Amino acid sequence: MDDEKIKNQIGNNIAAYRKEKGWTQAGLAERINYSDKAVSKWERGESIPDVLTLMLLADTFGVTLNDLVDSSAEAPAPKPAVRADRRIILRLCDVLVWFVALLAFVALRSFSMPYSWAPFVYAIPVYAIVELSIRSAWKDYRRNRLMISLIVWGALASLFVSLRILFDTSYWLLYLLGIPGQIAIFLWFRMYRPTQEENHAEE
């Protein structure tokens, strides 16, 4: 085997073992007190580490020196990155909100408290805020209008229930405030919708 093949083989092995550990080139370089440029050159087969450095690399990877330099040794394939499913994360957060509401309902019901169902009303704007916050953090704006509407109407419903509990009054006129709020939400999202002229211009 010529020098170039040896360099490439060792470089491929170093890259494979590094990826198996989930390290970047800079991360490996820091562990062995070298620069990331040196690691990059090794992996590209432009240069080869000396024997002491190869031993250090083998020890760092937890393999033998033979594993690192032998062309017959099969370097492990890098493990696929594991990513959490965003939909499951979102649903877990939603379940947590409604679980707390259910827990409050059960507690109030156990003591025969009036308006034990109120936690479910309070949970509506909280649920919408959680959904809106998480989706916005992920730059997913598809349900923003629905969530903002739920926040408005849920907040009004919560205020209505609170007045009913605290002052025993049904101030249903509060819901009239939701009408201009809903119109404002509609106009806000309409404002950023491309016009037909813009669509034709793009075509």
N, CA, C and O of each residue as an XYZ file, in Angstrom:
812
protein
N       0.850     -1.190      0.000
C       0.000      0.000      0.000
C       0.888      1.243      0.000
O       1.811      1.349      0.807
N       0.612      2.174     -0.896
C       1.450      3.364     -0.968
C       1.084      4.369      0.115
O       0.104      4.207      0.841
N       1.915      5.424      0.201
C       1.746      6.410      1.271
C       0.386      7.098      1.224
O      -0.235      7.325      2.262
N      -0.077      7.429      0.018
C      -1.346      8.152     -0.102
C      -2.510      7.303      0.411
O      -3.408      7.811      1.082
N      -2.489      6.011      0.092
C      -3.552      5.130      0.558
C      -3.525      4.992      2.079
O      -4.571      4.944      2.727
N      -2.319      4.930      2.640
C      -2.189      4.829      4.098
C      -2.749      6.092      4.760
O      -3.490      6.020      5.741
N      -2.375      7.254      4.199
C      -2.877      8.510      4.751
C      -4.410      8.573      4.701
O      -5.069      8.959      5.666
N      -4.944      8.182      3.551
C      -6.398      8.224      3.393
C      -7.093      7.248      4.328
O      -8.145      7.558      4.887
N      -6.501      6.057      4.501
C      -7.096      5.058      5.370
C      -7.121      5.535      6.816
O      -8.141      5.432      7.496
N      -5.988      6.057      7.277
C      -5.924      6.549      8.655
C      -6.865      7.736      8.825
O      -7.558      7.851      9.836
N      -6.885      8.623      7.821
C      -7.780      9.771      7.889
C      -9.235      9.355      7.968
O     -10.005      9.919      8.745
N      -9.620      8.359      7.156
C     -10.998      7.860      7.186
C     -11.336      7.245      8.538
O     -12.433      7.441      9.062
N     -10.379      6.493      9.103
C     -10.617      5.878     10.411
C     -10.776      6.930     11.508
O     -11.653      6.817     12.365
N      -9.925      7.949     11.473
C     -10.020      9.019     12.473
C     -11.383      9.703     12.375
O     -12.041      9.948     13.387
N     -11.800     10.008     11.138
C     -13.089     10.676     10.942
C     -14.243      9.805     11.426
O     -15.182     10.293     12.054
N     -14.162      8.501     11.124
C     -15.248      7.596     11.496
C     -15.360      7.455     13.015
O     -16.459      7.513     13.567
N     -14.225      7.269     13.686
C     -14.263      7.130     15.145
C     -14.685      8.442     15.817
O     -15.364      8.440     16.844
N     -14.268      9.556     15.218
C     -14.680     10.859     15.773
C     -16.191     11.037     15.672
O     -16.837     11.463     16.629
N     -16.748     10.710     14.512
C     -18.193     10.854     14.313
C     -18.977      9.894     15.195
O     -20.077     10.202     15.654
N     -18.379      8.703     15.425
C     -19.052      7.745     16.301
C     -19.195      8.323     17.705
O     -20.196      8.080     18.380
N     -18.209      9.078     18.139
C     -18.261      9.710     19.451
C     -19.163     10.946     19.466
O     -19.521     11.456     20.527
N     -19.518     11.410     18.281
C     -20.334     12.613     18.201
C     -19.555     13.892     18.423
O     -20.120     14.903     18.840
N     -18.266     13.856     18.148
C     -17.411     15.025     18.356
C     -17.211     15.774     17.046
O     -17.227     15.185     15.965
N     -17.024     17.071     17.164
C     -16.598     17.862     16.015
C     -15.078     17.757     15.897
O     -14.415     17.235     16.794
N     -14.535     18.251     14.797
C     -13.083     18.267     14.656
C     -12.456     19.125     15.749
O     -11.398     18.790     16.283
N     -13.115     20.234     16.077
C     -12.603     21.098     17.148
C     -12.668     20.387     18.497
O     -11.780     20.548     19.334
N     -13.731     19.596     18.703
C     -13.870     18.859     19.953
C     -12.778     17.818     20.129
O     -12.225     17.656     21.216
N     -12.476     17.112     19.043
C     -11.386     16.127     19.105
C     -10.053     16.836     19.325
O      -9.242     16.403     20.143
N      -9.830     17.929     18.591
C      -8.568     18.669     18.707
C      -8.341     19.140     20.136
O      -7.217     19.104     20.637
N      -9.398     19.575     20.783
C      -9.256     20.050     22.165
C      -8.877     18.915     23.099
O      -8.111     19.114     24.042
N      -9.411     17.716     22.842
C      -9.132     16.570     23.712
C      -7.684     16.088     23.600
O      -7.127     15.561     24.563
N      -7.081     16.270     22.430
C      -5.705     15.790     22.260
C      -4.700     16.939     22.193
O      -3.516     16.739     21.921
N      -5.209     18.159     22.449
C      -4.344     19.349     22.501
C      -3.679     19.637     21.159
O      -2.491     19.950     21.084
N      -4.484     19.522     20.099
C      -4.039     19.888     18.757
C      -5.024     20.916     18.199
O      -6.065     21.180     18.801
N      -4.691     21.483     17.060
C      -5.611     22.422     16.415
C      -6.605     21.650     15.555
O      -6.325     20.536     15.112
N      -7.771     22.256     15.324
C      -8.752     21.603     14.479
C      -8.274     21.538     13.022
O      -8.708     20.677     12.256
N      -7.372     22.463     12.649
C      -6.807     22.413     11.302
C      -5.966     21.155     11.104
O      -5.973     20.556     10.029
N      -5.240     20.759     12.156
C      -4.440     19.537     12.071
C      -5.344     18.323     11.908
O      -5.071     17.437     11.099
N      -6.428     18.292     12.691
C      -7.367     17.177     12.583
C      -7.984     17.134     11.194
O      -8.147     16.060     10.615
N      -8.325     18.295     10.660
C      -8.908     18.365      9.319
C      -7.939     17.819      8.270
O      -8.347     17.097      7.360
N      -6.660     18.165      8.398
C      -5.662     17.669      7.446
C      -5.507     16.151      7.543
O      -5.361     15.472      6.526
N      -5.538     15.622      8.768
C      -5.433     14.171      8.937
C      -6.602     13.476      8.243
O      -6.416     12.503      7.512
N      -7.802     13.988      8.482
C      -8.991     13.328      7.945
C      -9.060     13.430      6.422
O      -9.622     12.552      5.768
N      -8.501     14.479      5.863
C      -8.476     14.616      4.397
C      -7.312     13.863      3.767
O      -7.193     13.808      2.543
N      -6.463     13.289      4.596
C      -5.330     12.533      4.083
C      -4.201     13.400      3.585
O      -3.351     12.935      2.825
N      -4.174     14.668      4.004
C      -3.110     15.570      3.568
C      -1.846     15.397      4.409
O      -0.739     15.706      3.967
N      -2.035     14.900      5.621
C      -0.885     14.610      6.484
C      -1.258     13.453      7.387
O      -2.410     13.023      7.426
N      -0.270     12.956      8.109
C      -0.498     11.793      8.973
C       0.100     12.078     10.344
O       1.201     12.621     10.428
N      -0.600     11.724     11.422
C      -0.051     11.959     12.764
C       1.183     11.084     13.004
O       1.329     10.022     12.400
N       2.063     11.542     13.889
C       3.206     10.695     14.245
C       2.726      9.561     15.147
O       1.561      9.519     15.542
N       3.634      8.648     15.465
C       3.251      7.438     16.201
C       2.669      7.770     17.570
O       1.668      7.181     17.979
N       3.292      8.711     18.282
C       2.804      9.064     19.613
C       1.398      9.667     19.543
O       0.551      9.408     20.398
N       1.172     10.471     18.512
C      -0.157     11.074     18.359
C      -1.192     10.022     17.985
O      -2.337     10.076     18.432
N      -0.773      9.056     17.152
C      -1.689      7.964     16.806
C      -2.073      7.160     18.039
O      -3.226      6.756     18.187
N      -1.110      6.928     18.922
C      -1.396      6.212     20.167
C      -2.358      7.016     21.039
O      -3.267      6.469     21.663
N      -2.130      8.337     21.064
C      -3.014      9.210     21.835
C      -4.433      9.189     21.267
O      -5.413      9.162     22.012
N      -4.526      9.201     19.946
C      -5.841      9.151     19.298
C      -6.551      7.830     19.605
O      -7.740      7.804     19.923
N      -5.787      6.728     19.501
C      -6.379      5.419     19.783
C      -6.891      5.349     21.214
O      -7.967      4.808     21.466
N      -6.117      5.899     22.155
C      -6.528      5.904     23.551
C      -7.765      6.786     23.749
O      -8.656      6.455     24.531
N      -7.805      7.900     23.039
C      -8.944      8.817     23.149
C     -10.220      8.176     22.611
O     -11.295      8.355     23.184
N     -10.107      7.431     21.514
C     -11.266      6.770     20.936
C     -11.629      5.478     21.660
O     -12.726      4.950     21.481
N     -10.715      4.970     22.473
C     -10.956      3.699     23.161
C     -10.790      2.508     22.246
O     -11.480      1.501     22.404
N      -9.870      2.611     21.276
C      -9.608      1.511     20.355
C      -8.112      1.204     20.395
O      -7.344      1.888     21.071
N      -7.714      0.170     19.663
C      -6.293     -0.160     19.597
C      -5.641      0.630     18.470
O      -6.313      1.151     17.580
N      -4.330      0.704     18.532
C      -3.586      1.378     17.466
C      -3.799      0.664     16.142
O      -3.851      1.299     15.089
N      -3.922     -0.651     16.194
C      -4.157     -1.430     14.979
C      -5.500     -1.075     14.352
O      -5.624     -0.995     13.129
N      -6.524     -0.858     15.217
C      -7.836     -0.469     14.686
C      -7.752      0.858     13.934
O      -8.455      1.074     12.947
N      -6.893      1.727     14.413
C      -6.806      3.067     13.851
C      -6.050      3.108     12.523
O      -6.326      3.959     11.677
N      -5.102      2.192     12.338
C      -4.256      2.266     11.135
C      -4.482      1.115     10.169
O      -4.080      1.209      9.009
N      -5.114      0.028     10.610
C      -5.256     -1.152      9.763
C      -6.351     -0.927      8.726
O      -7.472     -0.551      9.069
N      -6.026     -1.156      7.476
C      -7.008     -0.962      6.406
C      -8.072     -2.051      6.415
O      -9.160     -1.855      5.874
N      -7.773     -3.192      7.019
C      -8.748     -4.282      7.049
C      -9.760     -4.106      8.158
O     -10.813     -4.742      8.168
N      -9.419     -3.217      9.107
C     -10.353     -2.974     10.199
C     -11.458     -2.060      9.708
O     -11.198     -1.003      9.133
N     -12.687     -2.475      9.938
C     -13.822     -1.687      9.498
C     -14.162     -0.659     10.565
O     -14.561     -0.998     11.679
N     -13.998      0.574     10.203
C     -14.362      1.636     11.134
C     -15.873      1.690     11.259
O     -16.580      1.474     10.274
N     -16.378      1.972     12.441
C     -17.830      1.976     12.649
C     -18.497      3.091     11.859
O     -17.954      4.185     11.706
N     -19.681      2.785     11.366
C     -20.451      3.826     10.683
C     -20.956      4.809     11.717
O     -21.333      4.414     12.820
N     -20.966      6.075     11.376
C     -21.464      7.057     12.340
C     -22.916      6.791     12.686
O     -23.719      6.452     11.817
N     -23.251      6.947     13.966
C     -24.606      6.709     14.422
C     -25.505      7.843     13.951
O     -25.115      9.009     14.006
N     -26.710      7.506     13.485
C     -27.619      8.560     13.033
C     -28.017      9.458     14.202
O     -28.216      8.996     15.325
N     -28.127     10.731     13.911
C     -28.515     11.676     14.956
C     -29.953     11.413     15.372
O     -30.819     11.177     14.530
N     -30.201     11.455     16.661
C     -31.538     11.229     17.201
C     -32.168     12.580     17.513
O     -31.642     13.366     18.302
N     -33.292     12.826     16.884
C     -33.983     14.091     17.102
C     -35.359     13.823     17.675
O     -36.068     12.919     17.232
N     -35.725     14.614     18.658
C     -37.041     14.452     19.264
C     -38.109     14.900     18.270
O     -37.926     15.874     17.540
N     -39.225     14.175     18.254
C     -40.340     14.518     17.388
C     -41.041     15.738     17.967
O     -41.554     15.692     19.085
N     -41.062     16.835     17.205
C     -41.646     18.080     17.706
C     -43.125     17.937     18.013
O     -43.632     18.538     18.961
N     -43.820     17.132     17.203
C     -45.252     16.956     17.449
C     -45.502     16.314     18.802
O     -46.446     16.676     19.504
N     -44.651     15.354     19.168
C     -44.820     14.697     20.461
C     -44.507     15.666     21.595
O     -45.201     15.680     22.612
N     -43.459     16.481     21.421
C     -43.131     17.485     22.435
C     -44.314     18.428     22.644
O     -44.676     18.745     23.776
N     -44.907     18.869     21.540
C     -46.041     19.794     21.620
C     -47.221     19.141     22.313
O     -47.862     19.750     23.169
N     -47.511     17.895     21.941
C     -48.643     17.202     22.560
C     -48.403     16.960     24.047
O     -49.339     17.034     24.844
N     -47.153     16.669     24.430
C     -46.844     16.475     25.845
C     -47.099     17.750     26.645
O     -47.629     17.703     27.756
N     -46.715     18.894     26.066
C     -46.963     20.170     26.735
C     -48.462     20.427     26.869
O     -48.924     20.912     27.902
N     -49.219     20.098     25.818
C     -50.672     20.275     25.868
C     -51.285     19.378     26.939
O     -52.135     19.808     27.718
N     -50.837     18.123     26.963
C     -51.355     17.184     27.963
C     -51.067     17.680     29.372
O     -51.898     17.535     30.268
N     -49.885     18.269     29.569
C     -49.524     18.787     30.886
C     -50.486     19.891     31.323
O     -50.908     19.931     32.479
N     -50.832     20.790     30.391
C     -51.759     21.878     30.713
C     -53.109     21.319     31.148
O     -53.655     21.726     32.174
N     -53.644     20.388     30.364
C     -54.967     19.837     30.681
C     -54.921     18.894     31.868
O     -55.923     18.720     32.561
N     -53.765     18.281     32.112
C     -53.634     17.448     33.315
C     -53.722     18.300     34.573
O     -54.382     17.923     35.541
N     -53.056     19.450     34.555
C     -53.130     20.357     35.708
C     -54.568     20.821     35.920
O     -55.041     20.896     37.054
N     -55.264     21.134     34.819
C     -56.662     21.546     34.924
C     -57.516     20.418     35.513
O     -58.374     20.654     36.363
N     -57.267     19.187     35.046
C     -58.010     18.031     35.560
C     -57.707     17.798     37.035
O     -58.601     17.468     37.815
N     -56.446     17.971     37.410
C     -56.056     17.798     38.811
C     -56.770     18.810     39.702
O     -57.248     18.474     40.786
N     -56.836     20.065     39.222
C     -57.536     21.092     39.991
C     -59.024     20.779     40.080
O     -59.644     20.986     41.123
N     -59.596     20.280     38.987
C     -61.012     19.914     38.980
C     -61.298     18.814     39.999
O     -62.253     18.905     40.771
N     -60.456     17.769     39.995
C     -60.649     16.653     40.927
C     -60.534     17.133     42.372
O     -61.318     16.730     43.231
N     -59.532     18.014     42.641
C     -59.352     18.526     43.999
C     -60.559     19.338     44.448
O     -61.043     19.160     45.565
N     -61.051     20.229     43.587
C     -62.211     21.045     43.945
C     -63.462     20.192     44.087
O     -64.293     20.419     44.966
N     -63.577     19.214     43.212
C     -64.745     18.327     43.260
C     -64.743     17.487     44.536
O     -65.796     17.215     45.111
N     -63.571     17.089     44.964
C     -63.462     16.263     46.167
C     -63.958     17.003     47.402
O     -64.494     16.390     48.324
N     -63.778     18.326     47.421
C     -64.230     19.144     48.549
C     -65.588     19.793     48.287
O     -66.013     20.700     49.003
N     -66.260     19.302     47.232
C     -67.586     19.804     46.872
C     -67.609     21.317     46.701
O     -68.561     21.990     47.095
N     -66.545     21.833     46.108
C     -66.455     23.272     45.877
C     -67.293     23.653     44.659
O     -67.334     22.915     43.674
N     -67.964     24.810     44.727
C     -68.711     25.257     43.548
C     -67.761     25.671     42.422
O     -66.604     26.016     42.662
N     -68.265     25.628     41.216
C     -67.490     26.000     40.033
C     -66.208     25.155     39.912
O     -65.151     25.671     39.549
N     -66.314     23.879     40.214
C     -65.144     23.004     40.117
C     -64.688     22.852     38.665
O     -63.562     22.428     38.407
N     -65.554     23.195     37.729
C     -65.214     23.090     36.305
C     -64.390     24.291     35.823
O     -63.879     24.277     34.703
N     -64.260     25.312     36.646
C     -63.579     26.543     36.234
C     -62.148     26.314     35.729
O     -61.735     26.993     34.789
N     -61.368     25.381     36.314
C     -59.998     25.175     35.808
C     -59.921     24.850     34.321
O     -58.938     25.181     33.659
N     -60.963     24.199     33.795
C     -60.947     23.884     32.370
C     -61.086     25.151     31.522
O     -60.527     25.242     30.429
N     -61.832     26.115     32.034
C     -61.962     27.393     31.318
C     -60.638     28.145     31.356
O     -60.195     28.693     30.346
N     -60.007     28.167     32.535
C     -58.718     28.855     32.662
C     -57.639     28.192     31.806
O     -56.685     28.840     31.377
N     -57.807     26.885     31.566
C     -56.799     26.156     30.798
C     -56.812     26.528     29.318
O     -55.819     26.316     28.622
N     -57.925     27.079     28.829
C     -58.024     27.393     27.396
C     -56.978     28.419     26.967
O     -56.211     28.143     26.045
N     -56.913     29.624     27.616
C     -55.870     30.569     27.181
C     -54.457     30.078     27.479
O     -53.522     30.384     26.740
N     -54.302     29.313     28.569
C     -52.972     28.776     28.882
C     -52.527     27.811     27.796
O     -51.382     27.857     27.347
N     -53.427     26.941     27.377
C     -53.130     25.996     26.288
C     -52.728     26.749     25.023
O     -51.756     26.385     24.361
N     -53.479     27.800     24.690
C     -53.194     28.563     23.473
C     -51.849     29.282     23.570
O     -51.111     29.354     22.588
N     -51.530     29.814     24.750
C     -50.250     30.508     24.939
C     -49.089     29.534     24.788
O     -48.079     29.865     24.167
N     -49.226     28.328     25.354
C     -48.181     27.310     25.249
C     -47.967     26.928     23.788
O     -46.834     26.878     23.310
N     -49.074     26.659     23.080
C     -48.980     26.299     21.654
C     -48.322     27.419     20.854
O     -47.422     27.174     20.051
N     -48.779     28.655     21.081
C     -48.261     29.792     20.319
C     -46.773     30.002     20.584
O     -46.003     30.264     19.660
N     -46.372     29.885     21.848
C     -44.977     30.121     22.218
C     -44.052     29.075     21.611
O     -43.013     29.411     21.042
N     -44.435     27.804     21.734
C     -43.582     26.728     21.230
C     -43.500     26.766     19.709
O     -42.418     26.641     19.136
N     -44.643     26.940     19.062
C     -44.650     26.979     17.597
C     -43.865     28.176     17.070
O     -43.161     28.064     16.067
N     -43.982     29.317     17.740
C     -43.244     30.505     17.306
C     -41.747     30.293     17.484
O     -40.953     30.735     16.654
N     -41.356     29.613     18.575
C     -39.944     29.322     18.791
C     -39.389     28.431     17.690
O     -38.208     28.511     17.351
N     -40.248     27.581     17.134
C     -39.839     26.695     16.036
C     -40.092     27.333     14.669
O     -39.902     26.689     13.637
N     -40.523     28.609     14.662
C     -40.829     29.334     13.421
C     -41.929     28.649     12.614
O     -41.902     28.626     11.383
N     -42.897     28.094     13.341
C     -44.067     27.480     12.717
C     -45.260     28.391     13.032
O     -45.786     28.383     14.145
N     -45.672     29.168     12.038
C     -46.697     30.189     12.277
C     -48.053     29.799     11.683
O     -48.932     30.652     11.555
N     -48.234     28.542     11.324
C     -49.447     28.139     10.611
C     -50.717     28.290     11.434
O     -51.780     28.562     10.875
N     -50.632     28.119     12.754
C     -51.845     28.170     13.582
C     -51.865     29.399     14.487
O     -52.595     29.431     15.478
N     -51.077     30.390     14.155
C     -50.995     31.568     15.020
C     -52.334     32.284     15.163
O     -52.712     32.690     16.262
N     -53.049     32.437     14.050
C     -54.321     33.163     14.120
C     -55.312     32.441     15.025
O     -56.008     33.071     15.821
N     -55.375     31.111     14.900
C     -56.274     30.332     15.747
C     -55.885     30.448     17.215
O     -56.742     30.638     18.078
N     -54.584     30.333     17.493
C     -54.126     30.381     18.877
C     -54.356     31.759     19.511
O     -54.742     31.856     20.676
N     -54.115     32.826     18.733
C     -54.338     34.173     19.270
C     -55.824     34.393     19.531
O     -56.193     35.024     20.522
N     -56.677     33.877     18.647
C     -58.121     33.977     18.870
C     -58.527     33.235     20.142
O     -59.346     33.722     20.921
N     -57.949     32.059     20.339
C     -58.248     31.295     21.556
C     -57.798     32.039     22.808
O     -58.466     31.991     23.841
N     -56.661     32.728     22.710
C     -56.181     33.496     23.854
C     -57.174     34.608     24.193
O     -57.504     34.818     25.360
N     -57.647     35.319     23.165
C     -58.592     36.421     23.388
C     -59.888     35.917     24.005
O     -60.314     36.403     25.053
N     -60.516     34.937     23.352
C     -61.803     34.445     23.848
C     -61.660     33.659     25.148
O     -62.536     33.713     26.012
N     -60.555     32.931     25.285
C     -60.318     32.201     26.534
C     -60.088     33.140     27.700
O     -60.548     32.880     28.811
N     -59.367     34.246     27.449
C     -59.142     35.229     28.508
C     -60.453     35.878     28.927
O     -60.687     36.093     30.116
N     -61.318     36.194     27.949
C     -62.620     36.782     28.275
C     -63.482     35.795     29.055
O     -64.169     36.169     30.006
N     -63.436     34.510     28.633
C     -64.206     33.494     29.362
C     -63.689     33.332     30.786
O     -64.470     33.168     31.723
N     -62.366     33.379     30.941
C     -61.780     33.257     32.275
C     -62.176     34.438     33.157
O     -62.478     34.271     34.338
N     -62.169     35.644     32.563
C     -62.583     36.833     33.311
C     -64.050     36.742     33.693
O     -64.425     37.105     34.807
N     -64.881     36.263     32.782
C     -66.305     36.088     33.050
C     -66.527     35.127     34.223
O     -67.308     35.405     35.133
N     -65.824     33.994     34.179
C     -65.956     32.997     35.248
C     -65.457     33.559     36.584
O     -66.061     33.321     37.630
N     -64.352     34.305     36.536
C     -63.805     34.876     37.769
C     -64.794     35.854     38.407
O     -64.965     35.849     39.626
N     -65.443     36.691     37.596
C     -66.440     37.624     38.122
C     -67.638     36.873     38.691
O     -68.233     37.272     39.692
N     -67.971     35.778     38.022
C     -69.088     34.952     38.505
C     -68.758     34.332     39.858
O     -69.609     34.280     40.746
N     -67.515     33.862     40.014
C     -67.120     33.228     41.264
C     -66.979     34.255     42.394
O     -67.461     34.041     43.506
N     -66.313     35.368     42.091
C     -65.989     36.346     43.131
C     -67.154     37.245     43.502
O     -67.344     37.574     44.673
N     -67.934     37.645     42.504
C     -68.994     38.628     42.766
C     -70.390     38.121     42.437
O     -71.375     38.849     42.563
N     -70.461     36.854     42.010
C     -71.748     36.234     41.689
C     -72.540     37.079     40.685
O     -73.745     37.283     40.833
N     -71.847     37.553     39.683
C     -72.489     38.346     38.646
C     -72.140     37.778     37.281
O     -71.007     37.355     37.048
N     -73.128     37.767     36.366
C     -72.909     37.265     35.016
C     -72.803     38.447     34.068
O     -73.793     38.892     33.486
N     -71.603     38.935     33.928
C     -71.377     40.117     33.106
C     -71.051     39.664     31.690
O     -69.904     39.732     31.248
N     -72.096     39.195     30.977
C     -71.899     38.623     29.656
C     -71.468     39.647     28.620
O     -70.968     39.282     27.556
N     -71.661     40.948     28.925
C     -71.255     41.978     27.968
C     -69.744     41.966     27.720
O     -69.264     42.544     26.745
N     -69.009     41.308     28.605
C     -67.562     41.191     28.396
C     -67.234     40.586     27.030
O     -66.246     40.954     26.394
N     -68.084     39.649     26.592
C     -67.795     38.962     25.339
C     -67.869     39.892     24.126
O     -67.338     39.574     23.062
N     -68.525     41.032     24.289
C     -68.566     41.998     23.194
C     -67.174     42.539     22.883
O     -66.893     42.953     21.758
N     -66.302     42.530     23.904
C     -64.936     42.996     23.679
C     -64.182     42.092     22.710
O     -63.221     42.515     22.067
N     -64.625     40.851     22.616
C     -63.947     39.918     21.727
C     -64.199     40.204     20.250
O     -63.418     39.796     19.390
N     -65.297     40.910     19.958
C     -65.627     41.181     18.558
C     -64.588     42.090     17.910
O     -64.025     41.719     16.880
N     -64.305     43.291     18.483
C     -63.230     44.101     17.865
C     -61.873     43.416     17.944
O     -61.028     43.602     17.069
N     -61.662     42.618     19.000
C     -60.405     41.883     19.100
C     -60.251     40.895     17.973
O     -59.171     40.764     17.397
N     -61.341     40.186     17.646
C     -61.289     39.209     16.563
C     -61.116     39.893     15.210
O     -60.395     39.398     14.344
N     -61.783     41.036     15.034
C     -61.633     41.793     13.791
C     -60.190     42.261     13.630
O     -59.632     42.198     12.534
N     -59.578     42.737     14.736
C     -58.186     43.196     14.693
C     -57.254     42.049     14.324
O     -56.305     42.239     13.564
N     -57.521     40.854     14.860
C     -56.692     39.678     14.539
C     -56.805     39.341     13.058
O     -55.809     39.051     12.396
N     -58.040     39.384     12.545
C     -58.264     39.079     11.134
C     -57.525     40.073     10.243
O     -56.858     39.688      9.283
N     -57.654     41.361     10.577
C     -57.008     42.388      9.756
C     -55.487     42.308      9.851
O     -54.785     42.545      8.867
N     -54.976     41.971     11.047
C     -53.528     41.878     11.230
C     -52.927     40.816     10.319
O     -51.915     41.053      9.660
N     -53.554     39.646     10.285
C     -53.025     38.568      9.450
C     -53.330     38.818      7.973
O     -52.595     38.362      7.097
N     -54.405     39.535      7.705
C     -54.720     39.883      6.322
C     -53.692     40.874      5.768
O     -53.386     40.868      4.576
N     -53.169     41.719      6.649
C     -52.226     42.756      6.236
C     -50.964     42.161      5.630
O     -50.360     42.760      4.740
N     -50.558     40.973      6.109
C     -49.322     40.361      5.638
C     -49.561     39.306      4.562
O     -48.638     38.582      4.189
N     -50.795     39.215      4.060
C     -51.077     38.267      2.986
C     -50.756     38.917      1.653
O     -51.174     40.051      1.417
N     -50.024     38.238      0.765
C     -49.695     38.844     -0.533
C     -50.935     39.120     -1.357
O     -51.860     38.309     -1.382
N     -50.963     40.267     -2.038
C     -52.097     40.638     -2.862
C     -52.063     39.886     -4.174
O     -51.053     39.276     -4.525
N     -53.182     39.930     -4.905
C     -53.243     39.240     -6.190
C     -52.241     39.839     -7.179
O     -51.646     39.126     -7.987
N     -52.063     41.187     -7.099
C     -51.110     41.816     -7.997
C     -49.701     41.302     -7.758
O     -48.943     41.089     -8.704
N     -49.346     41.099     -6.472
C     -48.010     40.598     -6.148
C     -47.839     39.174     -6.639
O     -46.777     38.799     -7.138
N     -48.924     38.360     -6.490
C     -48.847     36.984     -6.946
C     -48.648     36.921     -8.465
O     -47.860     36.116     -8.962
N     -49.375     37.785     -9.199
C     -49.234     37.789    -10.656
C     -47.850     38.274    -11.062
O     -47.271     37.807    -12.043
N     -47.330     39.228    -10.280
C     -45.992     39.743    -10.592
C     -44.940     38.664    -10.428
O     -43.989     38.590    -11.206
N     -45.115     37.805     -9.387
C     -44.165     36.728     -9.157
C     -44.237     35.697    -10.279
O     -43.224     35.118    -10.673
N     -45.474     35.472    -10.797
C     -45.617     34.525    -11.901
C     -44.984     35.053    -13.173
O     -45.015     34.379    -14.203
